Amino acid sequence: MKKNLAIFAVLAGVFLPGANYLLAQNVPEPQLMKQDRVRSNTIANDDSRLPSDQDLQLLRKSLRSQEKQIVAANMTLTDAEAEKFWPVYDRYAEDLAKINDTKLALINEYAQEHDAMTDDQAKDYIQRRAALERSLLELKVKYIPSFGNVLTGKETALFFQIEWRLGLLTDLELAQMSPVEYQ
């Protein structure tokens, strides 16, 4: 359990450039909220702060590399299990990357167009985002039997627990790029 908490703290520091204030224990709650509001207002009022395509490509590459390292560090596989697991993982990661690339493009599109969006465009965005989230869940469900064929039930559950946590961290990183102002 302590190992998992340590890994989570490291991941938060890696994935979240502003995570240091999230982990700080001496900062009063209102100050945290004020920092978030100031940061959101700054981003919302300065489109030049949106990440460039090159930044997004580097982020994708970095996240994918780190995710595989984290899975490897947390899955205790024998050589025989690893030989069967990694090809399935690589196929899964490739399929997941396609969906995440679409998600990133959709978030970036929203970030660039949110001020000028019509109600119909906003409704369309919501539908496309919901469909994308559905496809992420469908992918995981699709791969449960594939991982179950090469891992025990307990190892499969551990793998997907790791995946869900990594997905949450990725979503937090992506959320920091959004110019949405929270009141």
ChimeraX attribute file (.defattr): number of C-alpha atoms within 10 A of each C-alpha:
attribute: neighborCount
match mode: 1-to-1
recipient: residues
	/A:1	6
	/A:2	7
	/A:3	9
	/A:4	11
	/A:5	10
	/A:6	11
	/A:7	15
	/A:8	15
	/A:9	15
	/A:10	13
	/A:11	19
	/A:12	21
	/A:13	15
	/A:14	16
	/A:15	21
	/A:16	18
	/A:17	11
	/A:18	15
	/A:19	17
	/A:20	12
	/A:21	14
	/A:22	12
	/A:23	12
	/A:24	10
	/A:25	9
	/A:26	7
	/A:27	11
	/A:28	9
	/A:29	9
	/A:30	9
	/A:31	11
	/A:32	14
	/A:33	13
	/A:34	11
	/A:35	12
	/A:36	18
	/A:37	15
	/A:38	14
	/A:39	15
	/A:40	20
	/A:41	16
	/A:42	14
	/A:43	19
	/A:44	19
	/A:45	12
	/A:46	11
	/A:47	12
	/A:48	9
	/A:49	13
	/A:50	18
	/A:51	15
	/A:52	11
	/A:53	11
	/A:54	9
	/A:55	11
	/A:56	18
	/A:57	13
	/A:58	12
	/A:59	17
	/A:60	17
	/A:61	12
	/A:62	13
	/A:63	18
	/A:64	16
	/A:65	11
	/A:66	16
	/A:67	18
	/A:68	14
	/A:69	11
	/A:70	16
	/A:71	17
	/A:72	14
	/A:73	11
	/A:74	14
	/A:75	14
	/A:76	11
	/A:77	15
	/A:78	8
	/A:79	9
	/A:80	9
	/A:81	13
	/A:82	17
	/A:83	12
	/A:84	15
	/A:85	18
	/A:86	16
	/A:87	11
	/A:88	17
	/A:89	18
	/A:90	12
	/A:91	12
	/A:92	17
	/A:93	17
	/A:94	13
	/A:95	13
	/A:96	17
	/A:97	15
	/A:98	11
	/A:99	17
	/A:100	20
	/A:101	14
	/A:102	14
	/A:103	19
	/A:104	17
	/A:105	14
	/A:106	16
	/A:107	18
	/A:108	21
	/A:109	13
	/A:110	19
	/A:111	18
	/A:112	15
	/A:113	13
	/A:114	17
	/A:115	11
	/A:116	10
	/A:117	13
	/A:118	11
	/A:119	9
	/A:120	9
	/A:121	14
	/A:122	15
	/A:123	12
	/A:124	12
	/A:125	18
	/A:126	12
	/A:127	12
	/A:128	14
	/A:129	16
	/A:130	12
	/A:131	11
	/A:132	17
	/A:133	15
	/A:134	11
	/A:135	14
	/A:136	18
	/A:137	10
	/A:138	11
	/A:139	15
	/A:140	15
	/A:141	12
	/A:142	12
	/A:143	17
	/A:144	15
	/A:145	13
	/A:146	15
	/A:147	22
	/A:148	15
	/A:149	14
	/A:150	18
	/A:151	18
	/A:152	12
	/A:153	14
	/A:154	9
	/A:155	16
	/A:156	20
	/A:157	15
	/A:158	15
	/A:159	19
	/A:160	17
	/A:161	12
	/A:162	18
	/A:163	16
	/A:164	13
	/A:165	13
	/A:166	21
	/A:167	15
	/A:168	12
	/A:169	19
	/A:170	20
	/A:171	15
	/A:172	15
	/A:173	20
	/A:174	18
	/A:175	13
	/A:176	17
	/A:177	18
	/A:178	21
	/A:179	24
	/A:180	17
	/A:181	15
	/A:182	10
	/A:183	8
